[in-house]
């Protein structure tokens, strides 16, 4: 129900402005990220496998959110662990591990086929061990990941503001864009932009928008795809939901929502980055003097015997070796598959 001081026309105008902000944020980020990817791809010393191994420092064969967090801190980027989790979840398509194949899709340019081919072919014919990822290129990879994490943080705030504005009524937003149509296409978005005297999207800009959310590789957005594009992530909503208070009351509390989303007490606004483990709540296996590090407590009577520890460690080592072999066995096939896609498209 609208507030007595807010007319229906004003409500419609606010919805349109929020939608345009979301579209603009998506397009700006996609352009900037593509430029960074092309710059990396054109550098003759950049190797995708080296970048993957720089993040997967323990050689597990996959990347976790903890790997991303350590890699970003190492390169002077202040990020929140929560958004490292969310970034991994997004690019691993719902998993908590980012395999090499999906990392390849993330780091290769999407819209410049020549640069993508150059990067992939260089990987196939590069001499093993000839180059190691330089400090400069490592920082560049961190900058690319930071741009994506910052996009997730920014876009989720805008999505939350829109959801609060329409009181979580998805149909209201969908009908505002699609009208009487069952799907959303380029014409619908162009009409929305033209209503606010903004020029229509080019085909490449429309493709950039679709790349973020389109699951079927077609030129339209279904209702569920549009829901992913416009409404807050389910993963962040679950994390933000308090255990006792009502969810509806919680999400309408704007200040509390932003504090949870941004991690207000974790933000470092200064130019100098100071890595403090106790502020980022890293769990270590041993205590360190001067740091308040959280550890799990195990009662004395629940400790397994020494042989159990050895069996568990031996099994873990075998499992890591098996995962590593599986990932890098498919690395060559994945690279060839991408080349075939680029050639046939």
Secondary structure as UniProt FT lines:
FT   TURN            4..5
FT   HELIX           8..42
FT   TURN            44..45
FT   HELIX           48..55
FT   TURN            57..58
FT   STRAND          62..63
FT   HELIX           65..74
FT   TURN            75..76
FT   HELIX           81..91
FT   TURN            92..93
FT   STRAND          98..99
FT   HELIX           100..107
FT   HELIX           113..125
FT   TURN            128..130
FT   HELIX           135..165
FT   TURN            166..168
FT   HELIX           170..178
FT   TURN            179..180
FT   HELIX           186..195
FT   TURN            196..197
FT   HELIX           203..213
FT   HELIX           223..230
FT   HELIX           234..240
FT   HELIX           247..251
FT   HELIX           254..262
FT   HELIX           264..266
FT   HELIX           277..280
FT   TURN            289..290
FT   HELIX           300..302
FT   HELIX           306..344
//
